[in-house]
Amino acid sequence: MLNNLDVKIFYLINKSCANPVFDILMPWASNMGSGASIFIVAVILLLFKKKECRIAGIFLLAGLTVSYYLTDSLKDIIARPRPFMVLPDVNVLENAKNFSFPSTHATQSFMAATVLSRFFRRYVLFFGLAAIVAFSRVYMGVHYVSDVAAGAFLGTSIGYIFILTNTWSSVNIVK
């Protein structure tokens, strides 16, 4: 039943929302949540003199590493095929080759949203951008909604763990 609901919501986003404007915007939005884009943001933050910016950059780099290896391992263990590989009539805007669950883009963008929100207090902006990234992955035909929901949970958890670790440490890098 849950799989059936996942497929129905997938088609609602992938087919019913399909339009030429989204066909242009969604790959761009997806790229915004890629590890490479977040890496660039982290490096830029490391260049600032303000201590909080540098710490945010360090957390982003560490979070990217954890996110990548965690999602890569889970994808191999779970081995869920991508929607365009098993469903008929999918609007495909990206041809990914590995497995689907969980979404690495969603994991990394929600991890970044959690970390950046902690340091810059722009929750709606950062989590809104992460939600757009997650939506784009379904729209582009490479993930089910459950893939990006799991990624959002994992990413938020990873970011929160870094924040809690800093809060509880005796060194407490950021006050």
Backbone as JSON Lines, residues from 0, in Angstrom:
{"i":0,"aa":"M","n":[0.82,-1.2,0.0],"ca":[0.0,0.0,0.0],"c":[0.87,1.27,0.0]}
{"i":1,"aa":"L","n":[1.91,1.29,0.86],"ca":[2.78,2.47,0.9],"c":[3.5,2.66,-0.42]}
{"i":2,"aa":"N","n":[3.94,1.56,-1.03],"ca":[4.62,1.64,-2.31],"c":[3.68,2.2,-3.38]}
{"i":3,"aa":"N","n":[2.41,1.78,-3.33],"ca":[1.41,2.28,-4.28],"c":[1.2,3.78,-4.1]}
{"i":4,"aa":"L","n":[1.15,4.25,-2.86],"ca":[1.0,5.68,-2.57],"c":[2.24,6.45,-3.05]}
{"i":5,"aa":"D","n":[3.41,5.87,-2.83],"ca":[4.67,6.46,-3.28],"c":[4.65,6.66,-4.81]}
{"i":6,"aa":"V","n":[4.17,5.65,-5.53],"ca":[4.11,5.73,-7.0],"c":[3.08,6.77,-7.43]}
{"i":7,"aa":"K","n":[1.95,6.83,-6.76],"ca":[0.91,7.81,-7.11],"c":[1.41,9.24,-6.9]}
{"i":8,"aa":"I","n":[2.06,9.49,-5.76],"ca":[2.59,10.83,-5.5],"c":[3.72,11.15,-6.47]}
{"i":9,"aa":"F","n":[4.53,10.13,-6.78],"ca":[5.6,10.32,-7.76],"c":[5.02,10.82,-9.08]}
{"i":10,"aa":"Y","n":[4.01,10.12,-9.6],"ca":[3.4,10.52,-10.88],"c":[2.71,11.89,-10.77]}
{"i":11,"aa":"L","n":[2.13,12.18,-9.63],"ca":[1.5,13.49,-9.44],"c":[2.52,14.61,-9.65]}
{"i":12,"aa":"I","n":[3.71,14.42,-9.07],"ca":[4.76,15.44,-9.21],"c":[5.44,15.35,-10.57]}
{"i":13,"aa":"N","n":[5.8,14.15,-10.98],"ca":[6.59,13.97,-12.2],"c":[5.8,14.23,-13.47]}
{"i":14,"aa":"K","n":[4.55,13.82,-13.51],"ca":[3.76,13.98,-14.74],"c":[2.78,15.16,-14.66]}
{"i":15,"aa":"S","n":[2.04,15.27,-13.58],"ca":[1.0,16.3,-13.49],"c":[1.58,17.71,-13.38]}
{"i":16,"aa":"C","n":[2.75,17.83,-12.81],"ca":[3.38,19.15,-12.67],"c":[4.28,19.49,-13.84]}
{"i":17,"aa":"A","n":[4.45,18.56,-14.77],"ca":[5.39,18.75,-15.89],"c":[4.99,19.96,-16.74]}
{"i":18,"aa":"N","n":[5.99,20.81,-16.99],"ca":[5.8,21.97,-17.87],"c":[7.16,22.46,-18.33]}
{"i":19,"aa":"P","n":[7.22,23.22,-19.42],"ca":[8.51,23.64,-19.96],"c":[9.34,24.51,-19.01]}
{"i":20,"aa":"V","n":[8.69,25.31,-18.17],"ca":[9.42,26.16,-17.23],"c":[10.12,25.3,-16.17]}
{"i":21,"aa":"F","n":[9.37,24.33,-15.59],"ca":[9.98,23.44,-14.61],"c":[11.06,22.57,-15.24]}
{"i":22,"aa":"D","n":[10.9,22.21,-16.5],"ca":[11.93,21.42,-17.17],"c":[13.26,22.16,-17.22]}
{"i":23,"aa":"I","n":[13.22,23.47,-17.19],"ca":[14.44,24.29,-17.16],"c":[14.9,24.53,-15.72]}
{"i":24,"aa":"L","n":[13.95,24.86,-14.83],"ca":[14.29,25.24,-13.45],"c":[14.7,24.07,-12.56]}
{"i":25,"aa":"M","n":[14.06,22.92,-12.72],"ca":[14.31,21.81,-11.78],"c":[15.73,21.24,-11.87]}
{"i":26,"aa":"P","n":[16.33,21.09,-13.05],"ca":[17.74,20.65,-13.05],"c":[18.65,21.67,-12.36]}
{"i":27,"aa":"W","n":[18.36,22.94,-12.52],"ca":[19.13,23.98,-11.84],"c":[18.96,23.87,-10.33]}
{"i":28,"aa":"A","n":[17.71,23.68,-9.89],"ca":[17.43,23.53,-8.45],"c":[18.12,22.29,-7.9]}
{"i":29,"aa":"S","n":[18.08,21.22,-8.65],"ca":[18.73,19.98,-8.23],"c":[20.23,20.18,-8.07]}
{"i":30,"aa":"N","n":[20.83,20.88,-9.0],"ca":[22.27,21.15,-8.94],"c":[22.62,22.0,-7.72]}
{"i":31,"aa":"M","n":[21.71,22.87,-7.31],"ca":[21.92,23.71,-6.14],"c":[22.1,22.86,-4.88]}
{"i":32,"aa":"G","n":[21.51,21.68,-4.85],"ca":[21.62,20.8,-3.7],"c":[22.67,19.72,-3.85]}
{"i":33,"aa":"S","n":[23.48,19.82,-4.87],"ca":[24.51,18.8,-5.08],"c":[25.65,19.0,-4.09]}
{"i":34,"aa":"G","n":[26.41,17.94,-3.89],"ca":[27.57,18.02,-3.01],"c":[28.57,19.07,-3.47]}
{"i":35,"aa":"A","n":[28.73,19.2,-4.79],"ca":[29.68,20.18,-5.33],"c":[29.26,21.6,-4.98]}
{"i":36,"aa":"S","n":[27.98,21.92,-5.09],"ca":[27.51,23.27,-4.77],"c":[27.66,23.57,-3.28]}
{"i":37,"aa":"I","n":[27.33,22.59,-2.45],"ca":[27.46,22.79,-1.01],"c":[28.93,22.89,-0.62]}
{"i":38,"aa":"F","n":[29.78,22.14,-1.29],"ca":[31.23,22.22,-1.06],"c":[31.73,23.64,-1.35]}
{"i":39,"aa":"I","n":[31.26,24.25,-2.43],"ca":[31.67,25.61,-2.78],"c":[31.22,26.58,-1.69]}
{"i":40,"aa":"V","n":[30.0,26.43,-1.19],"ca":[29.51,27.28,-0.1],"c":[30.4,27.1,1.13]}
{"i":41,"aa":"A","n":[30.75,25.87,1.44],"ca":[31.6,25.59,2.61],"c":[32.96,26.26,2.47]}
{"i":42,"aa":"V","n":[33.57,26.16,1.29],"ca":[34.88,26.76,1.07],"c":[34.79,28.29,1.19]}
{"i":43,"aa":"I","n":[33.75,28.88,0.65],"ca":[33.56,30.33,0.76],"c":[33.45,30.73,2.23]}
{"i":44,"aa":"L","n":[32.67,29.95,3.01],"ca":[32.53,30.26,4.44],"c":[33.86,30.16,5.17]}
{"i":45,"aa":"L","n":[34.72,29.25,4.76],"ca":[36.03,29.11,5.39],"c":[36.93,30.33,5.16]}
{"i":46,"aa":"L","n":[36.62,31.1,4.13],"ca":[37.44,32.27,3.79],"c":[37.08,33.5,4.63]}
{"i":47,"aa":"F","n":[35.94,33.47,5.3],"ca":[35.52,34.6,6.12],"c":[36.35,34.67,7.4]}
{"i":48,"aa":"K","n":[36.47,35.87,7.96],"ca":[37.21,36.04,9.21],"c":[36.35,35.68,10.42]}
{"i":49,"aa":"K","n":[35.05,35.85,10.28],"ca":[34.15,35.59,11.4],"c":[34.19,34.1,11.76]}
{"i":50,"aa":"K","n":[34.42,33.82,13.03],"ca":[34.6,32.46,13.52],"c":[33.38,31.57,13.2]}
{"i":51,"aa":"E","n":[32.18,32.09,13.37],"ca":[30.97,31.32,13.11],"c":[30.88,30.88,11.65]}
{"i":52,"aa":"C","n":[31.32,31.72,10.74],"ca":[31.32,31.36,9.32],"c":[32.27,30.2,9.05]}
{"i":53,"aa":"R","n":[33.45,30.28,9.63],"ca":[34.45,29.22,9.43],"c":[33.97,27.9,10.03]}
{"i":54,"aa":"I","n":[33.36,27.96,11.2],"ca":[32.85,26.75,11.84],"c":[31.71,26.16,11.0]}
{"i":55,"aa":"A","n":[30.84,27.02,10.48],"ca":[29.77,26.53,9.61],"c":[30.36,25.83,8.39]}
{"i":56,"aa":"G","n":[31.42,26.39,7.83],"ca":[32.09,25.76,6.69],"c":[32.66,24.4,7.04]}
{"i":57,"aa":"I","n":[33.26,24.29,8.2],"ca":[33.81,23.01,8.66],"c":[32.68,21.99,8.85]}
{"i":58,"aa":"F","n":[31.58,22.42,9.47],"ca":[30.44,21.52,9.67],"c":[29.87,21.06,8.33]}
{"i":59,"aa":"L","n":[29.79,21.97,7.36],"ca":[29.28,21.59,6.04],"c":[30.18,20.54,5.39]}
{"i":60,"aa":"L","n":[31.49,20.75,5.46],"ca":[32.41,19.78,4.86],"c":[32.3,18.42,5.55]}
{"i":61,"aa":"A","n":[32.25,18.43,6.86],"ca":[32.11,17.17,7.6],"c":[30.75,16.52,7.29]}
{"i":62,"aa":"G","n":[29.71,17.33,7.24],"ca":[28.38,16.82,6.93],"c":[28.28,16.23,5.54]}
{"i":63,"aa":"L","n":[28.94,16.86,4.58],"ca":[28.97,16.32,3.22],"c":[29.62,14.94,3.21]}
{"i":64,"aa":"T","n":[30.7,14.8,3.94],"ca":[31.41,13.53,3.98],"c":[30.52,12.44,4.59]}
{"i":65,"aa":"V","n":[29.94,12.72,5.74],"ca":[29.07,11.75,6.4],"c":[27.86,11.43,5.52]}
{"i":66,"aa":"S","n":[27.24,12.45,4.95],"ca":[26.06,12.27,4.1],"c":[26.37,11.38,2.9]}
{"i":67,"aa":"Y","n":[27.48,11.65,2.26],"ca":[27.83,10.89,1.06],"c":[28.04,9.41,1.4]}
{"i":68,"aa":"Y","n":[28.86,9.14,2.39],"ca":[29.15,7.73,2.71],"c":[27.95,7.0,3.28]}
{"i":69,"aa":"L","n":[27.13,7.68,4.06],"ca":[25.93,7.05,4.61],"c":[24.94,6.72,3.5]}
{"i":70,"aa":"T","n":[24.62,7.68,2.65],"ca":[23.64,7.41,1.58],"c":[24.18,6.4,0.57]}
{"i":71,"aa":"D","n":[25.46,6.48,0.26],"ca":[26.05,5.53,-0.69],"c":[25.96,4.1,-0.15]}
{"i":72,"aa":"S","n":[26.23,3.94,1.14],"ca":[26.13,2.61,1.77],"c":[24.69,2.12,1.79]}
{"i":73,"aa":"L","n":[23.76,3.0,2.18],"ca":[22.35,2.61,2.23],"c":[21.82,2.26,0.84]}
{"i":74,"aa":"K","n":[22.23,3.0,-0.17],"ca":[21.79,2.69,-1.54],"c":[22.21,1.28,-1.94]}
{"i":75,"aa":"D","n":[23.44,0.91,-1.63],"ca":[23.93,-0.42,-1.97],"c":[23.23,-1.52,-1.17]}
{"i":76,"aa":"I","n":[22.92,-1.24,0.09],"ca":[22.24,-2.23,0.93],"c":[20.78,-2.42,0.5]}
{"i":77,"aa":"I","n":[20.08,-1.31,0.29],"ca":[18.65,-1.36,-0.02],"c":[18.41,-1.7,-1.49]}
{"i":78,"aa":"A","n":[19.25,-1.19,-2.37],"ca":[19.21,-1.49,-3.81],"c":[17.85,-1.24,-4.47]}
{"i":79,"aa":"R","n":[17.26,-0.13,-4.17],"ca":[15.97,0.23,-4.78],"c":[16.22,0.88,-6.13]}
{"i":80,"aa":"P","n":[15.65,0.32,-7.19],"ca":[15.83,0.92,-8.51],"c":[15.18,2.31,-8.59]}
{"i":81,"aa":"R","n":[15.73,3.15,-9.42],"ca":[15.16,4.48,-9.61],"c":[13.83,4.37,-10.35]}
{"i":82,"aa":"P","n":[12.93,5.34,-10.12],"ca":[11.6,5.26,-10.75],"c":[11.64,5.1,-12.27]}
{"i":83,"aa":"F","n":[12.51,5.84,-12.94],"ca":[12.53,5.78,-14.4],"c":[13.01,4.41,-14.91]}
{"i":84,"aa":"M","n":[13.63,3.62,-14.03],"ca":[14.1,2.29,-14.43],"c":[13.0,1.23,-14.38]}
{"i":85,"aa":"V","n":[11.96,1.49,-13.57],"ca":[10.93,0.46,-13.38],"c":[9.51,0.91,-13.7]}
{"i":86,"aa":"L","n":[9.27,2.19,-13.79],"ca":[7.92,2.68,-14.07],"c":[7.8,3.11,-15.53]}
{"i":87,"aa":"P","n":[6.63,2.91,-16.11],"ca":[6.43,3.36,-17.49],"c":[6.13,4.87,-17.55]}
{"i":88,"aa":"D","n":[6.45,5.45,-18.66],"ca":[6.03,6.82,-18.98],"c":[6.49,7.86,-17.94]}
{"i":89,"aa":"V","n":[7.76,7.82,-17.59],"ca":[8.31,8.76,-16.62],"c":[8.97,9.91,-17.37]}
{"i":90,"aa":"N","n":[8.73,11.12,-16.9],"ca":[9.39,12.31,-17.43],"c":[10.8,12.35,-16.82]}
{"i":91,"aa":"V","n":[11.82,11.97,-17.59],"ca":[13.19,11.84,-17.08],"c":[14.03,13.02,-17.54]}
{"i":92,"aa":"L","n":[14.57,13.77,-16.57],"ca":[15.43,14.91,-16.89],"c":[16.88,14.67,-16.48]}
{"i":93,"aa":"E","n":[17.16,13.53,-15.86],"ca":[18.52,13.17,-15.47],"c":[18.63,11.66,-15.52]}
{"i":94,"aa":"N","n":[19.73,11.17,-16.01],"ca":[19.91,9.73,-16.11],"c":[20.93,9.27,-15.09]}
{"i":95,"aa":"A","n":[20.48,9.02,-13.87],"ca":[21.35,8.55,-12.79],"c":[21.53,7.05,-12.91]}
{"i":96,"aa":"K","n":[22.68,6.57,-12.51],"ca":[23.0,5.15,-12.71],"c":[22.94,4.31,-11.44]}
{"i":97,"aa":"N","n":[23.09,4.91,-10.27],"ca":[23.09,4.11,-9.04],"c":[21.66,3.95,-8.51]}
{"i":98,"aa":"F","n":[21.53,3.45,-7.3],"ca":[20.22,3.18,-6.73],"c":[19.56,4.45,-6.19]}
{"i":99,"aa":"S","n":[18.31,4.29,-5.77],"ca":[17.44,5.43,-5.48],"c":[17.34,5.82,-4.0]}
{"i":100,"aa":"F","n":[17.31,4.86,-3.1],"ca":[16.99,5.14,-1.7],"c":[18.22,5.08,-0.81]}
{"i":101,"aa":"P","n":[18.46,6.15,-0.06],"ca":[17.8,7.46,0.02],"c":[18.43,8.44,-0.96]}
{"i":102,"aa":"S","n":[17.8,9.58,-1.11],"ca":[18.31,10.62,-2.0],"c":[19.51,11.33,-1.36]}
{"i":103,"aa":"T","n":[20.64,11.26,-2.05],"ca":[21.84,11.96,-1.56],"c":[21.65,13.46,-1.64]}
{"i":104,"aa":"H","n":[21.03,13.95,-2.72],"ca":[20.79,15.4,-2.85],"c":[19.94,15.91,-1.68]}
{"i":105,"aa":"A","n":[18.86,15.18,-1.37],"ca":[18.0,15.61,-0.26],"c":[18.76,15.54,1.07]}
{"i":106,"aa":"T","n":[19.53,14.48,1.26],"ca":[20.3,14.35,2.5],"c":[21.26,15.51,2.66]}
{"i":107,"aa":"Q","n":[22.02,15.79,1.62],"ca":[23.02,16.85,1.7],"c":[22.39,18.23,1.82]}
{"i":108,"aa":"S","n":[21.3,18.48,1.11],"ca":[20.71,19.82,1.19],"c":[20.01,20.05,2.53]}
{"i":109,"aa":"F","n":[19.4,19.01,3.12],"ca":[18.79,19.19,4.44],"c":[19.84,19.26,5.54]}
{"i":110,"aa":"M","n":[20.96,18.56,5.36],"ca":[22.07,18.7,6.31],"c":[22.57,20.15,6.27]}
{"i":111,"aa":"A","n":[22.76,20.67,5.05],"ca":[23.23,22.05,4.89],"c":[22.21,23.04,5.46]}
{"i":112,"aa":"A","n":[20.93,22.8,5.23],"ca":[19.89,23.69,5.76],"c":[19.93,23.72,7.29]}
{"i":113,"aa":"T","n":[20.12,22.56,7.89],"ca":[20.17,22.48,9.36],"c":[21.38,23.25,9.9]}
{"i":114,"aa":"V","n":[22.54,23.0,9.31],"ca":[23.76,23.67,9.76],"c":[23.69,25.18,9.53]}
{"i":115,"aa":"L","n":[23.31,25.58,8.31],"ca":[23.28,27.0,7.98],"c":[22.21,27.75,8.79]}
{"i":116,"aa":"S","n":[21.09,27.09,9.06],"ca":[20.05,27.72,9.88],"c":[20.53,27.97,11.3]}
{"i":117,"aa":"R","n":[21.32,27.06,11.82],"ca":[21.87,27.23,13.16],"c":[22.77,28.46,13.25]}
{"i":118,"aa":"F","n":[23.56,28.69,12.22],"ca":[24.53,29.77,12.25],"c":[23.97,31.1,11.75]}
{"i":119,"aa":"F","n":[23.04,31.06,10.8],"ca":[22.58,32.3,10.16],"c":[21.11,32.61,10.39]}
{"i":120,"aa":"R","n":[20.41,31.75,11.11],"ca":[19.03,32.0,11.55],"c":[18.07,32.36,10.4]}
{"i":121,"aa":"R","n":[18.21,31.71,9.27],"ca":[17.32,31.91,8.12],"c":[16.65,30.57,7.8]}
{"i":122,"aa":"Y","n":[15.85,30.07,8.76],"ca":[15.26,28.74,8.66],"c":[14.39,28.59,7.42]}
{"i":123,"aa":"V","n":[13.5,29.53,7.19],"ca":[12.58,29.42,6.05],"c":[13.36,29.4,4.74]}
{"i":124,"aa":"L","n":[14.35,30.25,4.61],"ca":[15.16,30.29,3.4],"c":[15.88,28.97,3.16]}
{"i":125,"aa":"F","n":[16.64,28.5,4.15],"ca":[17.47,27.31,3.95],"c":[16.63,26.04,3.8]}
{"i":126,"aa":"F","n":[15.61,25.89,4.64],"ca":[14.77,24.69,4.52],"c":[13.86,24.77,3.3]}
{"i":127,"aa":"G","n":[13.48,25.98,2.9],"ca":[12.72,26.14,1.66],"c":[13.54,25.71,0.45]}
{"i":128,"aa":"L","n":[14.81,26.12,0.43],"ca":[15.7,25.71,-0.67],"c":[15.9,24.2,-0.67]}
{"i":129,"aa":"A","n":[16.07,23.61,0.5],"ca":[16.24,22.16,0.59],"c":[14.98,21.43,0.1]}
{"i":130,"aa":"A","n":[13.81,21.96,0.42],"ca":[12.56,21.36,-0.04],"c":[12.44,21.44,-1.56]}
{"i":131,"aa":"I","n":[12.88,22.55,-2.14],"ca":[12.86,22.69,-3.6],"c":[13.81,21.67,-4.24]}
{"i":132,"aa":"V","n":[14.97,21.47,-3.64],"ca":[15.9,20.45,-4.14],"c":[15.23,19.08,-4.1]}
{"i":133,"aa":"A","n":[14.61,18.74,-2.98],"ca":[13.94,17.44,-2.84],"c":[12.83,17.28,-3.88]}
{"i":134,"aa":"F","n":[12.01,18.31,-4.04],"ca":[10.94,18.28,-5.05],"c":[11.53,18.07,-6.44]}
{"i":135,"aa":"S","n":[12.64,18.75,-6.73],"ca":[13.24,18.65,-8.06],"c":[13.69,17.23,-8.39]}
{"i":136,"aa":"R","n":[14.14,16.49,-7.38],"ca":[14.6,15.12,-7.61],"c":[13.45,14.21,-8.03]}
{"i":137,"aa":"V","n":[12.26,14.43,-7.46],"ca":[11.08,13.66,-7.86],"c":[10.61,14.14,-9.23]}
{"i":138,"aa":"Y","n":[10.55,15.43,-9.42],"ca":[10.13,16.0,-10.71],"c":[11.0,15.48,-11.85]}
{"i":139,"aa":"M","n":[12.29,15.36,-11.6],"ca":[13.23,14.93,-12.65],"c":[13.2,13.43,-12.92]}
{"i":140,"aa":"G","n":[12.41,12.69,-12.13],"ca":[12.21,11.27,-12.4],"c":[13.24,10.34,-11.79]}
{"i":141,"aa":"V","n":[14.08,10.84,-10.9],"ca":[15.16,10.02,-10.35],"c":[14.92,9.53,-8.92]}
{"i":142,"aa":"H","n":[13.86,10.04,-8.26],"ca":[13.57,9.6,-6.89],"c":[12.07,9.55,-6.65]}
{"i":143,"aa":"Y","n":[11.71,8.63,-5.76],"ca":[10.35,8.59,-5.21],"c":[10.29,9.59,-4.06]}
{"i":144,"aa":"V","n":[9.09,9.92,-3.63],"ca":[8.92,10.84,-2.52],"c":[9.51,10.25,-1.24]}
{"i":145,"aa":"S","n":[9.38,8.95,-1.04],"ca":[9.96,8.33,0.16],"c":[11.49,8.42,0.15]}
{"i":146,"aa":"D","n":[12.11,8.43,-1.02],"ca":[13.57,8.6,-1.12],"c":[14.0,9.96,-0.58]}
{"i":147,"aa":"V","n":[13.28,11.0,-1.01],"ca":[13.66,12.35,-0.57],"c":[13.21,12.62,0.86]}
{"i":148,"aa":"A","n":[12.12,12.0,1.29],"ca":[11.7,12.14,2.7],"c":[12.74,11.51,3.63]}
{"i":149,"aa":"A","n":[13.22,10.33,3.25],"ca":[14.27,9.68,4.05],"c":[15.54,10.53,4.02]}
{"i":150,"aa":"G","n":[15.87,11.09,2.87],"ca":[17.04,11.96,2.76],"c":[16.89,13.2,3.63]}
{"i":151,"aa":"A","n":[15.7,13.77,3.65],"ca":[15.46,14.95,4.48],"c":[15.65,14.61,5.96]}
{"i":152,"aa":"F","n":[15.13,13.46,6.37],"ca":[15.3,13.02,7.76],"c":[16.77,12.78,8.09]}
{"i":153,"aa":"L","n":[17.46,12.05,7.23],"ca":[18.88,11.76,7.47],"c":[19.71,13.04,7.51]}
{"i":154,"aa":"G","n":[19.49,13.92,6.54],"ca":[20.27,15.16,6.47],"c":[20.04,16.05,7.67]}
{"i":155,"aa":"T","n":[18.79,16.19,8.06],"ca":[18.48,17.01,9.23],"c":[19.12,16.39,10.48]}
{"i":156,"aa":"S","n":[19.06,15.07,10.57],"ca":[19.67,14.38,11.72],"c":[21.18,14.58,11.76]}
{"i":157,"aa":"I","n":[21.83,14.44,10.62],"ca":[23.28,14.62,10.55],"c":[23.66,16.04,10.96]}
{"i":158,"aa":"G","n":[22.97,17.03,10.4],"ca":[23.25,18.43,10.75],"c":[23.02,18.69,12.23]}
{"i":159,"aa":"Y","n":[21.94,18.13,12.75],"ca":[21.61,18.35,14.16],"c":[22.65,17.69,15.07]}
{"i":160,"aa":"I","n":[23.14,16.52,14.67],"ca":[24.18,15.85,15.47],"c":[25.44,16.71,15.55]}
{"i":161,"aa":"F","n":[25.83,17.33,14.45],"ca":[27.0,18.21,14.48],"c":[26.75,19.4,15.41]}
{"i":162,"aa":"I","n":[25.56,19.96,15.35],"ca":[25.22,21.11,16.2],"c":[25.21,20.68,17.67]}
{"i":163,"aa":"L","n":[24.6,19.54,17.98],"ca":[24.55,19.06,19.36],"c":[25.94,18.72,19.88]}
{"i":164,"aa":"T","n":[26.75,18.11,19.03],"ca":[28.11,17.77,19.44],"c":[28.87,19.03,19.84]}
{"i":165,"aa":"N","n":[28.7,20.1,19.08],"ca":[29.35,21.36,19.4],"c":[28.78,21.95,20.69]}
{"i":166,"aa":"T","n":[27.47,21.86,20.87],"ca":[26.81,22.42,22.05],"c":[27.25,21.71,23.32]}
{"i":167,"aa":"W","n":[27.42,20.39,23.23],"ca":[27.74,19.6,24.42],"c":[29.24,19.51,24.69]}
{"i":168,"aa":"S","n":[30.04,19.88,23.74],"ca":[31.48,19.7,23.94],"c":[32.01,20.68,24.99]}
{"i":169,"aa":"S","n":[33.07,20.28,25.64],"ca":[33.67,21.15,26.64],"c":[34.38,22.32,25.98]}
{"i":170,"aa":"V","n":[34.75,22.16,24.71],"ca":[35.44,23.22,23.98],"c":[34.43,24.24,23.47]}
{"i":171,"aa":"N","n":[33.24,23.8,23.12],"ca":[32.17,24.63,22.57],"c":[32.69,25.72,21.63]}
{"i":172,"aa":"I","n":[32.88,25.33,20.41],"ca":[33.47,26.19,19.37],"c":[32.65,27.47,19.16]}
{"i":173,"aa":"V","n":[31.33,27.32,19.1],"ca":[30.47,28.48,18.85],"c":[29.56,28.67,20.06]}
{"i":174,"aa":"K","n":[29.5,29.9,20.56],"ca":[28.65,30.19,21.71],"c":[27.5,31.06,21.31]}
